[in-house]
Amino acid sequence: MSDRSFVAADARHLAFIAEAQAETARVSFGRPLAGNELSALRERVTAALADPGSHVLVLDGPGGPEGYVWVEGRADGRAFLLDIFVTRTARRGGVGRRLLRQALESTQVLGRTELRLAVSGSNHGAQMLFRSLGFRETDQEIREGVTWFEMARSAI
């Protein structure tokens, strides 16, 4: 993986991130995002790019972006993993693990000691990845008829 590197996301990555979020929504909610939802996400990501309390990082590979991760520091002293995405062609190659490790590092850089996330009950692959890196379930809720698990892990 030496030919891959993390770069801070910028405006040239917005189309890639928007496509990633659309695919994440299809997997998580079982439906595509509506136009207004996509617009709101794009605005939020654009704001995060300039926010020192957020880290939006893209893993660039030889053929272009292979994934991205978005971590936000919260006022309660924790960090939250807002999104993690691996392209189809990069899946099952350790990219998700590398992105998640970067998210834990970003948590520390943001001055937080714990990383929290929410994962759809239907996203079994992501749940396995999170558990394999020490995340534990802390809560569960139903949103739009879908079960979501909140998970957390120390970043230290």
LINFEN-V378078 format. One record per helix or strand of 2 or more residues. SS is the DSSP state (alpha for helix, beta for strand). FROM is the first residue (numbers start at 1). TO is the last residue. If there is no record, write none. Layout:
ss=SS from=FROM to=TO
ss=SS from=FROM to=TO
//
This chain:
ss=beta from=5 to=8
ss=alpha from=11 to=29
ss=alpha from=35 to=49
ss=beta from=54 to=61
ss=beta from=64 to=73
ss=beta from=79 to=86
ss=alpha from=88 to=90
ss=alpha from=95 to=109
ss=beta from=114 to=120
ss=alpha from=124 to=132
ss=beta from=136 to=143
ss=beta from=146 to=154
//
